[in-house]
Amino acid sequence: MAADAMRTYVAALLADKRPIPESTTRPCPPGAQDCMVFFETNAEYLTENAPAGAAQQQSALA
């Protein structure tokens, strides 16, 4: 879900021709496990006026 949320957010920034924030990393708290999330997207990932989430839209297009 995190990758889908990031993918949708960045696609919206691209569609609006807004800058994409720099990636950041933060130290992992003791006892927790860290992970990296990778994704790719473009402005066409967004579907206008669709009530479904982006992951559902992508599945419908596949």
DSSP file (Angstrom, degrees, kcal/mol; ACC not computed):
  #  RESIDUE AA STRUCTURE BP1 BP2  ACC     N-H-->O    O-->H-N    N-H-->O    O-->H-N    TCO  KAPPA ALPHA  PHI   PSI    X-CA   Y-CA   Z-CA
    1    1 A M     >        0   0    0      0, 0.0     4,-2.4     0, 0.0     5,-0.2   0.000 360.0 360.0 360.0 -33.8    0.0    0.0    0.0
    2    2 A A  H  >  +     0   0    0      1,-0.2     4,-2.5     2,-0.2     5,-0.2   0.916 360.0  49.0 -64.1 -42.1    2.9    2.4    0.7
    3    3 A A  H  > S+     0   0    0      1,-0.2     4,-2.6     2,-0.2    -1,-0.2   0.899 111.7  49.4 -65.0 -39.4    4.2    2.0   -2.8
    4    4 A D  H  > S+     0   0    0      2,-0.2     4,-2.4     1,-0.2    -2,-0.2   0.908 111.4  48.9 -66.1 -41.2    0.8    2.6   -4.3
    5    5 A A  H  X S+     0   0    0     -4,-2.4     4,-2.4     2,-0.2    -2,-0.2   0.919 114.3  45.3 -63.7 -43.8    0.3    5.7   -2.2
    6    6 A M  H  X S+     0   0    0     -4,-2.5     4,-2.7     2,-0.2     5,-0.3   0.901 112.0  52.4 -66.4 -40.4    3.7    7.1   -3.2
    7    7 A R  H  X S+     0   0    0     -4,-2.6     4,-2.1    -5,-0.2    -2,-0.2   0.915 112.0  45.5 -61.4 -43.9    3.1    6.2   -6.9
    8    8 A T  H  X S+     0   0    0     -4,-2.4     4,-2.2     2,-0.2    -2,-0.2   0.912 113.2  50.3 -66.3 -43.3   -0.2    8.1   -6.9
    9    9 A Y  H  X S+     0   0    0     -4,-2.4     4,-2.0     2,-0.2    -2,-0.2   0.937 113.7  43.7 -60.9 -48.8    1.2   11.1   -5.1
   10   10 A V  H  X S+     0   0    0     -4,-2.7     4,-2.6     1,-0.2    -1,-0.2   0.877 111.2  54.7 -67.9 -36.9    4.2   11.4   -7.4
   11   11 A A  H  X S+     0   0    0     -4,-2.1     4,-2.6    -5,-0.3    -1,-0.2   0.904 108.1  50.4 -61.4 -39.9    2.0   10.9  -10.5
   12   12 A A  H  X S+     0   0    0     -4,-2.2     4,-1.9     2,-0.2    -2,-0.2   0.900 109.8  50.1 -65.0 -40.3   -0.2   13.7   -9.3
   13   13 A L  H  <>S+     0   0    0     -4,-2.0     5,-2.9     2,-0.2     4,-0.3   0.929 112.0  47.8 -62.3 -44.3    2.8   16.0   -8.9
   14   14 A L  H ><5S+     0   0    0     -4,-2.6     3,-1.3     1,-0.2    -2,-0.2   0.912 109.7  52.2 -62.2 -42.9    3.9   15.1  -12.4
   15   15 A A  H 3<5S+     0   0    0     -4,-2.6    -1,-0.2     1,-0.3    -2,-0.2   0.857 113.4  44.3 -62.3 -35.0    0.5   15.8  -13.8
   16   16 A D  T 3<5S-     0   0    0     -4,-1.9    -1,-0.3    -5,-0.2    -2,-0.2   0.385 112.1-122.0 -88.9   3.4    0.5   19.2  -12.1
   17   17 A K  T < 5 +     0   0    0     -3,-1.3    -3,-0.2    -4,-0.3    -2,-0.1   0.875  62.5 147.3  55.2  40.9    4.1   19.8  -13.3
   18   18 A R      < -     0   0    0     -5,-2.9    -1,-0.2    -6,-0.1    -2,-0.1  -0.728  54.5 -92.6-101.9 155.1    5.1   20.3   -9.6
   19   19 A P        -     0   0    0      0, 0.0    -1,-0.1     0, 0.0    -3,-0.0  -0.340  33.6-126.2 -67.9 147.3    8.6   19.4   -8.3
   20   20 A I        -     0   0    0      1,-0.1     3,-0.1    -7,-0.0   -10,-0.0  -0.824  30.6-115.7 -92.3 127.2    9.1   15.9   -6.8
   21   21 A P        -     0   0    0      0, 0.0     3,-0.1     0, 0.0    -1,-0.1  -0.233  33.4 -99.8 -61.7 150.8   10.6   16.1   -3.2
   22   22 A E        -     0   0    0      1,-0.1     2,-0.1     0, 0.0     0, 0.0  -0.369  43.2-103.9 -64.3 147.7   14.0   14.6   -2.6
   23   23 A S        -     0   0    0     -3,-0.1     2,-0.3    -2,-0.0    -1,-0.1  -0.439  40.3-162.8 -71.7 151.7   14.0   11.2   -1.1
   24   24 A T        -     0   0    0     -2,-0.1     2,-0.4    -3,-0.1    -1,-0.0  -0.938  11.2-158.5-133.0 155.9   14.9   11.0    2.6
   25   25 A T        -     0   0    0     -2,-0.3    -2,-0.0     0, 0.0     0, 0.0  -0.974   7.8-166.3-130.4 149.6   15.9    8.3    5.0
   26   26 A R        -     0   0    0     -2,-0.4     2,-0.0     0, 0.0    -2,-0.0  -0.958  33.7 -92.6-131.9 151.6   15.6    8.3    8.8
   27   27 A P        -     0   0    0      0, 0.0     0, 0.0     0, 0.0     0, 0.0  -0.352  42.0-118.3 -63.4 143.4   17.3    6.0   11.4
   28   28 A C        -     0   0    0      1,-0.1     3,-0.1     4,-0.1     6,-0.1  -0.666  31.6-110.7 -82.1 133.5   15.2    3.0   12.3
   29   29 A P    >   -     0   0    0      0, 0.0     3,-2.0     0, 0.0    -1,-0.1  -0.281  46.3 -84.5 -61.8 150.9   14.2    2.9   16.0
   30   30 A P  T 3  S+     0   0    0      0, 0.0     3,-0.1     0, 0.0     0, 0.0  -0.299 116.8  20.5 -56.0 136.2   15.9    0.2   18.2
   31   31 A G  T 3  S+     0   0    0      1,-0.3     2,-0.2    -3,-0.1    -3,-0.0   0.333 104.5 104.5  86.1  -6.6   14.1   -3.1   17.9
   32   32 A A    <   -     0   0    0     -3,-2.0     2,-0.4    -4,-0.0    -1,-0.3  -0.626  65.6-129.9-102.1 164.6   12.3   -2.2   14.6
   33   33 A Q        -     0   0    0     -2,-0.2     2,-0.2    -3,-0.1     0, 0.0  -0.952  18.2-145.9-116.4 133.4   13.2   -3.4   11.1
   34   34 A D        -     0   0    0     -2,-0.4     2,-0.3    -6,-0.1    -6,-0.0  -0.593  16.9-179.5 -95.5 159.6   13.7   -1.0    8.2
   35   35 A C        -     0   0    0     -2,-0.2     2,-0.4     2,-0.0    -2,-0.0  -0.979  22.2-127.4-150.0 157.9   12.7   -1.5    4.6
   36   36 A M        -     0   0    0     -2,-0.3     2,-0.5     2,-0.0    -2,-0.0  -0.868  15.8-151.3-107.8 144.2   13.0    0.4    1.3
   37   37 A V        -     0   0    0     -2,-0.4     2,-0.3   -35,-0.1    -2,-0.0  -0.974  13.7-171.5-117.4 124.0   10.0    0.9   -1.0
   38   38 A F        +     0   0    0     -2,-0.5     2,-0.3     2,-0.0   -35,-0.1  -0.881  12.7 156.2-115.0 147.1   10.6    1.3   -4.7
   39   39 A F        -     0   0    0     -2,-0.3     2,-0.3   -33,-0.1   -35,-0.0  -0.976  25.5-147.4-157.3 164.0    8.1    2.3   -7.3
   40   40 A E        +     0   0    0     -2,-0.3     2,-0.3     2,-0.0   -33,-0.1  -0.979  26.5 155.7-135.2 152.4    7.9    3.9  -10.8
   41   41 A T        -     0   0    0     -2,-0.3     2,-0.3   -31,-0.1   -33,-0.1  -0.956  21.8-158.4-159.7 173.4    5.1    6.0  -12.2
   42   42 A N    >   -     0   0    0     -2,-0.3     3,-2.0   -35,-0.1     4,-0.3  -0.936  44.5 -93.2-152.7 172.0    4.1    8.7  -14.7
   43   43 A A  G >  S+     0   0    0     -2,-0.3     3,-1.3     1,-0.3   -28,-0.1   0.782 119.0  66.4 -62.6 -27.2    1.3   11.2  -15.0
   44   44 A E  G 3  S+     0   0    0      1,-0.3    -1,-0.3     3,-0.0   -33,-0.0   0.596  79.4  82.5 -71.5  -9.5   -0.8    8.8  -17.1
   45   45 A Y  G <  S+     0   0    0     -3,-2.0    -1,-0.3   -38,-0.1     2,-0.2   0.811  78.4  82.4 -62.2 -29.3   -1.1    6.5  -14.0
   46   46 A L    <   -     0   0    0     -3,-1.3     2,-0.5    -4,-0.3   -38,-0.0  -0.534  67.4-155.9 -80.0 142.8   -3.9    8.8  -12.8
   47   47 A T    >   -     0   0    0     -2,-0.2     3,-1.0     3,-0.1     2,-0.1  -0.984  21.8-124.2-118.4 121.9   -7.4    8.2  -14.1
   48   48 A E  T 3  S+     0   0    0     -2,-0.5     0, 0.0     1,-0.2     0, 0.0  -0.341  83.5   1.0 -69.7 143.8   -9.7   11.2  -14.0
   49   49 A N  T 3  S+     0   0    0      1,-0.2    -1,-0.2     2,-0.1     0, 0.0   0.721  89.9 141.1  57.4  27.8  -13.1   11.1  -12.2
   50   50 A A    <   -     0   0    0     -3,-1.0    -1,-0.2     1,-0.1    -3,-0.1  -0.880  42.6-158.3-102.6 128.0  -12.6    7.5  -11.1
   51   51 A P        +     0   0    0      0, 0.0    -1,-0.1     0, 0.0    -2,-0.1   0.697  66.8  92.5 -76.5 -17.4  -13.8    6.5   -7.6
   52   52 A A  S    S-     0   0    0      1,-0.1    -2,-0.1     2,-0.1     2,-0.0  -0.328  85.5-100.3 -75.1 157.7  -11.6    3.5   -7.4
   53   53 A G     >  -     0   0    0      1,-0.1     4,-2.1    -2,-0.0     3,-0.2  -0.276  36.2-104.2 -70.3 164.4   -8.1    3.6   -5.9
   54   54 A A  H  > S+     0   0    0      1,-0.2     4,-2.6     2,-0.2     5,-0.2   0.862 120.2  54.7 -61.3 -38.1   -5.1    3.8   -8.1
   55   55 A A  H  > S+     0   0    0      1,-0.2     4,-2.1     2,-0.2    -1,-0.2   0.903 109.3  48.2 -64.4 -39.5   -4.2    0.1   -7.6
   56   56 A Q  H  > S+     0   0    0      2,-0.2     4,-2.0     1,-0.2    -1,-0.2   0.892 111.2  50.6 -66.2 -39.4   -7.7   -1.0   -8.7
   57   57 A Q  H  X S+     0   0    0     -4,-2.1     4,-1.5     2,-0.2    -2,-0.2   0.920 109.7  49.9 -63.9 -44.5   -7.5    1.3  -11.8
   58   58 A Q  H  X S+     0   0    0     -4,-2.6     4,-1.3     1,-0.2    -1,-0.2   0.901 110.1  50.8 -62.9 -40.9   -4.1   -0.2  -12.8
   59   59 A S  H  < S+     0   0    0     -4,-2.1    -1,-0.2     1,-0.2    -2,-0.2   0.881 108.2  52.6 -63.9 -37.7   -5.5   -3.7  -12.4
   60   60 A A  H  < S+     0   0    0     -4,-2.0    -1,-0.2     1,-0.2    -2,-0.2   0.811 109.5  49.6 -67.7 -29.4   -8.4   -2.8  -14.6
   61   61 A L  H  <        0   0    0     -4,-1.5    -1,-0.2     1,-0.2    -2,-0.2   0.736 360.0 360.0 -80.3 -23.4   -6.1   -1.5  -17.3
   62   62 A A     <        0   0    0     -4,-1.3    -1,-0.2    -3,-0.2    -2,-0.2   0.479 360.0 360.0 -74.9 360.0   -3.9   -4.6  -17.3
